[in-house]
């Protein structure tokens, strides 16, 4: 197997940048989700699950991130206008584009717990709120949330990060092929799933990464540990760039892929990765 794509997302829930190589540390790819937007009405950090128009924006770094330093990101708005994440007018401009009052923040220290704390939910009925976030119909199951860090029930992300759950997300070509075979009319493009790493599994078939939980993978000089399969949410159905709104994507995932596409990982040994690196799953 080999690594064929590397992705970084400078601003949480905006479209990201495709890289040929990247430094990988304890918090994944350097600079990944280095910025995020806070919904000032809800009082919390939010992404495209709640602000779908974020996926119509794209972000890239103006300089390469370094350990302990998050540089400004250049944001391209839906109409093509560009602005910097550290521009004093960025929040007002983004609020207009997104149709709600937001502020934009670089990553904050883990000690700043109030910055990461959940705000007021849109729906006081927890089950309705979860079905909305995960895009589940009434007759579809919700994911098993007990496999995720317990702090996510209190905070919008692991403290000190803007990740949904873990620092890295990996997707295989085998999974994409399996999904396309089950729903040939839908667009199962990599961008819908926002992975950091895309691995060409060569002749392997099926949802193979779902079986890697607990195992270690080697990519270049980096060792990463597979944690849990990634349950998919409403974001996979949302329009972005040339991809249309398509609820059938999520219906297929729930029905045929046990709700999961890709796998979350943590970093055991940091280093550098490059497109073309061999990927080895250790026994």
PyMOL commands that set and color helices and strands:
alter all, ss='L'
color gray80, all
select helices_A, chain A and resi 52-56+90-98+113-116+126-134+145-147+150-153+173-182+190-192+208-211+234-237+247-256
alter helices_A, ss='H'
color red, helices_A
select strands_A, chain A and resi 2-8+17-19+21-25+28-29+35-39+44-46+58-61+73-76+82-84+102-106+168-172+197-200+216-219+222-231+260-269+271-274+279-281
alter strands_A, ss='S'
color yellow, strands_A
deselect
rebuild
show_as cartoon
